[in-house]
Every structure is written in C-alpha cells, then in structure tokens.
Amino acid sequence: MEYQHKLLLVSAILVAVALYVVFTMPAATPPANSTEAEMLLMKGAGFGKNLDNYTYAYNEVSDGYKTAYLLMAAGGERYIEITNPLSIKRIYMGANDTVFCIRYPVNESCVSVQNNSEMQNYIAFSQSKFFNNTNILKAESSMEELIGKGYLHAEAEISDKSVGGADCSEVTYVIDYSNATVSDAALFGIGAQSPKVYDLTRCIEPGKGLAYETTLRYEEGNLTHEKVTTVALFREGAPSIPPLPELGGNAMGAFRNEREQQVKLATCHTGMRGDERDKCVADAALNLKRRDLCDLAGGRRDRCLVALVPLTKDTAICAAIASMYYKDDCFIELAGAYKNASYCSQLQNSSKLAFCEEAAAPRAQQDGGSSDAPDGNEAGGSATNQSASTTGSETDEVDIQGLLEYVEKYNESAQ
C-alpha cells in the first residue's frame, strides 16, 4: 500500500474499498429504521457505481503526511498520478501494456511493468483507487452491516458545509467495535490489538453521494491518528489520457530507493509527534538534501534549512528562512561554504560578525598556514562542516546529527 495500512483498512469503506471479502452480493438496502444521516452514509458508500469515464482528484493527509491522487478513466484505459513529498509516480494502464513512471529524486524514468511480478502489488493497489462495481457493492454491504448490527452510530444532526466551493451535508458518526462478537470482529478485520473506536465525519453531496471530505480519527497507544481525504476535482466524461511516454532510465531502481525513503519519512508522521517528529523529518531532509522537506519539519524548519547550506550551497535558502537568528546563521554558512566574507554584511546581529568572518577565511588561515586551501567554489569549510566532520578532512559523508546539534547550540548561545 502507498502509506499506512491501518488507516487504509479502516477507511476502506469510506473510499469504496471492501472491509471484508465476499464473492457475490446484491445491492445493499438501508435497514428499515435507518435515520436520515445513515441513509446519507449509505448513499456515499454507493457512489461511483457504473462510472467508466471520469476525472477524479483528491488529497489524503495521514498524520500530516500528504499524498495526492489524480485518476482518469476512459472506457478500458486508466491513468493514475500519485504525488507524495518525495516523488511523482504515473501509471498508464492500457489494453496492451502497463507503463510505470517515477520522478525521483529529480529525473523521471519509465518502464513497462505488464509482466513484472515485483510491481504486481503496487499496480493492484493503484487499480483499487478507481471506482469498481464489485468493491462498491462490498462497501455498501459493509455499511449496511455496520448500521444493522449497531456498530455505527450517527448523530441525528446533519450540517451544511462547503468544501472547495462544493456544497455538501456533513454527518458525524462513530464506529465502535468494543462489544463486537468474535465472528463480527473477524468479519470486519478487527484484531485483538486493533483500535476499537473510530470517530468520523463525512461531507456528502446529497444528490449523487460524492463525499467531498472525510475525516477519520482514532487512538492507538499514546497517539491520536488522523486521516483527512478531500476531493479536489470530480468530472464525469471521458478525459484525454496522456499518451504513453518513451521508456528509459532505471525506473525500478528509483522505485526501490523511493519506497525505502518513503517508509522512513512516513514513520516520522505515524509514530512520532511534536519535536520528535520535526527532528525526524529534518534528518530525512538533510540525508536526502531536500530543501522542500524542511517545510514539513514544523518548529525545526529554519534550523533544517540552515543545516542544508553546507550540503547544497544553495544561495536561495537564506531568503526562505523566517527567523532572523537562523537567517544570520544561514549567511554564516554561505560565507563558510563559499569562503566569501561578503555574505557577512547581511547579518542583523553584529555579535556574530567575527564568527562569520572567521568562517569565511581561506582554509590556509584557519589551519595555520596550510598551503592546500580550497578555492572560493569549494564547500566544506563552513563552521558547521568543521563541527560535523568525523575525520577533519574533506569527505562526502556528513554527520547529520552533528549539523542539527551545532545549529541549535550556536543559535541558543548567540541569543
């Protein structure tokens, strides 16, 4: 699965994917005593039936980790684009071939995966995102079972709301398996260690049943998990699916590397909170040398950006830093990275000037007369690099923790 299997399992009934496996099943009908809110939920579970031509885009934010989906269906052809903080994946599902493309970390590569066993599960996951009558019938039946057996409790009040300019009716409800029988727990995939109570809201367009926004929350251990699904676009009618791209590059290698890093980054969100999560994201940003990931580092965003300077020598980073204190540190890092004291003139805190000028000094002066000083275009001479180096010599290996600790420690002492 793309990200978090527990959230996907629980929210399956919300996105027309079955909670349990059945082979044949008639269309579900709401229990006779269903409330208006429950009837609306049933309508939402059945949305997408018999749809073959459409464009559908939505965002999923799971514990702060965002994935965006764009789906196009035109008869027997399918196209899906999946964007997460690390990559963009595109899959073309035609009558004669299935082509997978991935842009990671910068360049895009494409490969045919028609008979590729390694990609089988991922392609199946991607296909499950499209509307499918069999899955919709299962989702309707699941909803009927939840309502009929009393595991789903909807509040009577329905609120009018607008999501992205679309009007919808919001239902608040709880799915509670606390008193589920052993057979029912097995039926709905609820294990002994699974969370038992799930709080949800769903804003559904009353006419056709499209859910424009769904929020799922539950407690597990000491953490509260939240997943928000928001529709960005839905349009009926056959879209113009992009033509198949040229094949080339090492798409499978990029996919394996991206998956490994994605799991690490996603774990920062699912298993951590507060500063611990921010630090985890910042570490990932530095390991991958990805400036954009620093924006996900919360309270550590600015110090993450500063620590990236000696790694990337990106002169645009300082302008993106909000804190005056860290902005000064950024210019010091640039001065050290480029051995250029002109960056020191942009400091706001004059007490850091001497330190900046020392960082900008040629390596020969810092090393007491060494004759092998790097020129102004070589990195590795900033104060951060010196404090983080494990050997004292030029190396491509960087102590990420040392970088973060240095930035934090120096900033606190300077204030």
C-alpha positions in Angstrom: 0.0 0.0 0.0 1.1 3.6 -0.6 1.4 4.6 3.0 -0.3 3.3 6.2 -2.1 0.0 6.1 -4.1 0.5 9.3 -5.6 3.8 8.1 -6.3 2.4 4.7 -8.0 -0.7 6.2 -10.3 1.3 8.4 -11.1 3.9 5.8 -11.8 1.4 3.1 -15.5 1.6 3.4 -15.1 5.4 3.0 -13.5 5.2 -0.4 -15.4 2.2 -1.8 -12.9 -0.5 -0.9 -14.3 -3.5 0.9 -13.5 -4.2 4.6 -14.0 -7.9 4.0 -14.1 -10.4 1.1 -17.4 -11.7 -0.4 -17.8 -13.2 -3.8 -21.3 -12.2 -4.9 -23.7 -9.8 -3.2 -26.9 -8.0 -4.2 -27.1 -4.2 -3.8 -27.4 -3.3 -0.2 -30.5 -1.6 1.1 -30.5 0.5 4.3 -32.2 -1.0 7.4 -35.8 -0.1 7.6 -35.4 2.1 10.7 -32.3 4.0 9.3 -32.0 7.7 10.2 -31.6 10.4 7.6 -27.8 10.5 8.5 -27.4 6.8 8.0 -29.3 6.9 4.7 -26.8 9.6 3.5 -23.9 7.4 4.5 -25.3 4.6 2.5 -25.6 6.8 -0.5 -22.0 7.8 -0.1 -20.9 4.2 0.1 -22.6 3.6 -3.2 -21.1 6.5 -5.1 -19.2 5.6 -8.3 -21.3 2.7 -9.4 -21.3 2.1 -13.2 -18.9 5.0 -13.8 -16.5 4.3 -16.7 -15.5 7.8 -17.8 -14.4 10.4 -15.3 -11.6 12.5 -13.9 -11.2 12.3 -10.1 -8.5 14.1 -8.0 -8.3 14.0 -4.2 -5.8 14.5 -1.4 -5.1 12.3 1.6 -3.3 13.7 4.6 -2.5 11.0 7.1 -1.0 12.3 10.4 0.4 15.2 8.4 1.8 13.1 5.5 0.2 14.2 2.3 -0.5 12.1 -0.8 -2.3 13.4 -3.8 -4.1 11.3 -6.4 -5.3 12.1 -9.9 -7.3 9.4 -11.7 -8.5 9.4 -15.3 -10.8 6.6 -16.7 -11.8 6.5 -20.3 -13.5 3.2 -21.1 -10.9 0.5 -20.7 -8.0 2.8 -20.3 -6.8 4.1 -16.9 -4.2 6.6 -15.8 -3.2 7.4 -12.2 -0.8 10.0 -10.9 0.4 9.7 -7.3 2.3 12.5 -5.6 3.9 12.3 -2.2 6.6 14.6 -0.6 9.3 12.5 -2.3 8.2 11.6 -5.7 5.6 11.7 -8.5 4.5 8.3 -9.9 2.5 7.9 -13.1 0.9 4.7 -14.3 -0.6 4.1 -17.7 -3.0 1.1 -17.8 -3.8 0.4 -21.4 -5.3 -2.6 -23.2 -1.9 -3.9 -24.3 0.6 -2.6 -21.8 1.0 -1.0 -18.4 3.7 1.6 -18.1 5.1 2.9 -14.8 7.0 6.2 -14.5 8.6 7.7 -11.5 10.2 11.1 -10.9 12.7 10.6 -8.1 14.8 12.3 -6.9 14.8 14.7 -9.9 14.7 12.9 -13.2 11.8 10.8 -14.5 12.3 7.2 -15.8 9.6 4.9 -17.3 9.4 1.1 -17.7 6.8 -1.4 -18.9 5.5 -3.5 -16.0 2.9 -5.6 -17.8 4.5 -8.9 -16.7 6.6 -7.5 -13.8 5.9 -9.6 -10.6 7.7 -7.1 -8.4 5.2 -4.4 -9.3 2.2 -6.6 -9.1 1.1 -5.5 -5.6 1.7 -1.8 -6.3 -0.3 -1.9 -9.5 -3.1 -3.7 -7.8 -3.1 -1.0 -5.1 -3.2 1.7 -7.7 -6.1 0.0 -9.6 -8.1 -0.2 -6.3 -8.3 3.6 -6.3 -10.6 3.5 -9.3 -14.4 3.0 -8.9 -15.3 -0.6 -9.3 -18.8 -2.0 -9.0 -17.7 -5.2 -7.1 -15.9 -3.2 -4.5 -18.8 -0.7 -4.3 -21.3 -3.5 -3.6 -19.0 -4.7 -0.9 -18.7 -1.3 0.6 -22.5 -0.9 0.6 -22.9 -4.3 2.3 -20.3 -3.4 4.9 -22.1 -0.1 5.7 -25.4 -2.0 5.9 -23.8 -4.5 8.4 -22.3 -1.7 10.5 -25.6 0.1 10.8 -27.7 -3.0 11.2 -25.6 -4.5 13.9 -25.3 -1.3 15.8 -21.5 -0.8 15.4 -22.1 2.5 13.6 -23.8 5.4 15.5 -24.5 8.5 13.5 -25.5 11.8 15.1 -29.0 12.9 14.1 -28.0 16.4 13.2 -26.7 17.0 9.6 -24.7 20.2 9.0 -24.5 22.1 5.7 -20.9 22.8 4.6 -18.9 23.9 1.6 -15.7 22.1 0.7 -13.6 23.7 -2.1 -16.7 25.5 -3.3 -18.9 22.4 -3.4 -21.9 22.2 -1.1 -22.3 19.0 0.9 -24.0 17.7 4.0 -21.8 16.6 6.9 -22.5 13.6 9.0 -20.7 12.9 12.3 -20.6 9.3 13.4 -18.7 6.7 15.4 -17.8 3.1 14.5 -17.3 1.2 17.8 -16.2 -2.4 17.9 -15.8 -2.6 21.6 -18.6 -5.1 22.0 -18.1 -6.9 18.7 -18.5 -10.6 18.8 -15.6 -12.8 17.8 -17.2 -13.6 14.4 -18.0 -9.9 13.7 -14.5 -8.8 14.7 -13.1 -11.3 12.2 -15.6 -10.2 9.6 -14.6 -6.6 9.8 -10.8 -7.3 10.2 -10.6 -6.1 13.8 -7.8 -8.0 15.7 -7.3 -8.2 19.4 -4.7 -5.3 19.3 -6.6 -3.2 16.9 -8.2 0.1 17.9 -11.9 -0.4 18.6 -13.3 3.1 18.3 -13.1 5.4 15.2 -14.5 8.9 15.1 -15.5 10.1 11.6 -17.1 13.0 9.8 -18.2 12.8 6.2 -19.5 15.6 4.0 -21.6 14.1 1.2 -23.3 15.7 -1.8 -26.9 14.6 -1.2 -27.8 14.2 -4.9 -25.2 11.8 -6.2 -23.5 10.8 -3.0 -19.9 12.0 -3.6 -18.1 12.6 -0.3 -16.1 15.8 -0.7 -14.4 15.4 2.6 -13.9 12.6 5.1 -12.1 12.8 8.4 -11.1 9.7 10.4 -9.6 9.8 13.9 -8.7 7.0 16.3 -6.4 6.4 19.3 -3.6 3.8 19.3 -1.3 3.6 22.2 -0.5 7.2 23.2 -1.0 8.6 19.8 -4.1 10.1 18.1 -4.1 9.3 14.4 -6.0 11.4 11.8 -6.6 11.0 8.1 -8.4 13.6 6.1 -9.5 12.9 2.5 -10.5 15.9 0.4 -11.8 15.9 -3.2 -10.1 18.5 -5.4 -11.9 17.7 -8.6 -14.6 15.3 -10.0 -15.8 15.5 -13.5 -17.8 13.0 -15.5 -17.0 12.3 -19.1 -14.1 10.7 -20.9 -10.8 12.6 -20.3 -7.9 12.9 -22.6 -5.5 10.4 -21.1 -1.8 11.4 -21.6 -0.1 9.4 -24.4 2.4 6.7 -23.4 5.8 8.2 -22.6 9.1 6.9 -24.0 10.7 4.2 -21.9 14.1 4.7 -20.4 16.1 5.1 -17.2 16.2 2.9 -14.2 12.6 3.2 -13.0 12.7 0.1 -10.9 15.8 1.2 -9.1 14.3 4.6 -8.4 11.1 3.0 -7.2 13.0 0.8 -4.7 15.0 3.7 -3.4 12.0 5.9 -3.1 10.0 3.3 -1.2 12.7 2.9 1.3 13.0 6.6 2.0 9.2 7.0 1.9 8.7 4.5 4.7 11.3 6.3 6.8 9.6 9.7 6.2 6.1 8.3 6.7 7.2 6.8 10.0 8.2 10.2 11.3 4.5 11.2 11.0 2.8 8.0 12.1 5.0 7.1 15.0 6.1 10.5 16.4 4.6 13.8 17.5 5.9 17.3 18.4 9.6 18.0 18.3 10.5 14.3 17.9 8.6 14.2 14.6 10.0 17.6 13.5 13.6 16.3 14.1 12.9 13.1 12.3 11.7 15.0 9.2 14.6 17.3 9.4 17.0 14.4 9.5 15.3 13.0 6.4 15.6 16.3 4.6 19.3 16.5 5.3 20.0 12.9 4.4 18.3 13.4 1.1 19.5 17.0 0.7 15.9 18.1 0.0 15.1 21.7 0.8 11.4 21.1 0.3 11.2 18.5 3.1 12.3 21.2 5.6 8.9 22.8 5.1 7.5 19.6 6.8 9.8 19.9 9.8 7.5 22.2 11.9 9.4 24.0 14.6 12.7 22.8 13.2 12.1 24.2 9.7 14.5 27.1 9.8 17.4 25.2 11.5 16.8 22.4 9.0 17.3 24.9 6.1 20.4 26.3 7.7 22.0 22.9 8.1 21.3 22.3 4.4 23.5 25.2 3.2 26.9 23.4 3.6 25.4 20.3 1.9 23.8 22.1 -1.1 25.5 25.5 -1.2 22.1 26.8 -2.3 22.2 30.6 -2.1 18.4 30.9 -2.2 17.9 29.2 1.1 18.5 32.2 3.3 15.7 34.2 1.7 13.3 31.4 2.7 14.2 31.5 6.4 11.7 33.3 8.6 13.7 33.7 11.9 16.2 36.5 12.0 18.5 34.4 14.2 18.6 31.5 11.8 18.8 33.8 8.8 22.1 35.1 10.2 23.3 31.6 10.7 22.4 30.9 7.1 24.6 33.7 5.9 27.4 32.5 8.1 27.1 29.1 6.5 27.2 30.6 3.0 30.3 32.6 3.9 31.9 29.4 5.1 30.8 27.3 2.1 32.0 29.8 -0.5 34.9 31.4 1.5 33.3 34.7 0.8 33.1 37.3 3.6 30.6 39.5 1.6 27.8 37.4 3.0 28.7 38.6 6.5 27.5 42.1 5.5 23.9 40.8 5.6 24.0 39.8 9.2 21.5 41.5 11.5 23.2 40.5 14.7 26.6 42.2 14.9 27.8 39.9 17.7 28.1 37.1 15.0 30.2 39.2 12.6 33.6 38.0 13.9 32.5 34.4 13.8 31.2 34.9 10.2 34.5 36.4 9.1 36.4 33.5 10.7 34.2 31.0 8.8 34.8 32.9 5.5 38.6 32.9 5.9 40.5 30.8 3.5 41.4 27.3 4.8 45.1 28.3 4.9 44.5 30.9 7.6 42.2 28.5 9.6 44.8 25.7 9.5 47.7 27.9 10.5 49.4 28.3 7.1 48.4 25.1 5.3 49.2 25.6 1.6 46.4 23.4 0.2 43.5 25.9 0.8 40.4 25.3 -1.4 39.3 28.0 -3.7 36.2 30.0 -3.3 34.0 27.5 -5.1 34.7 24.5 -2.8 32.4 23.6 0.1 33.4 22.0 3.3 35.0 25.0 5.1 32.0 26.4 7.0 31.8 26.3 10.7 29.0 23.7 10.6 31.1 21.4 8.4 34.0 21.7 10.7 31.9 20.8 13.7 30.2 17.9 11.9 33.2 16.3 10.2 34.1 12.9 11.5 37.6 12.9 10.2 38.7 16.6 9.9 39.3 16.1 6.2 37.2 16.7 3.1 34.5 14.0 2.8 31.1 13.4 1.2 29.9 11.8 4.4 28.1 14.3 6.7 27.2 13.8 10.4 23.6 14.9 10.1 23.0 14.9 13.8 26.1 17.0 14.3 24.8 19.6 11.9 21.5 19.9 13.7 23.0 20.0 17.1 25.5 22.6 16.1 22.9 24.9 14.5 20.7 24.6 17.6 23.6 25.0 20.2 25.1 28.0 18.5 21.8 29.8 18.0 20.9 29.4 21.6 24.2 30.8 22.8 24.1 33.7 20.4 20.6 34.7 21.6 
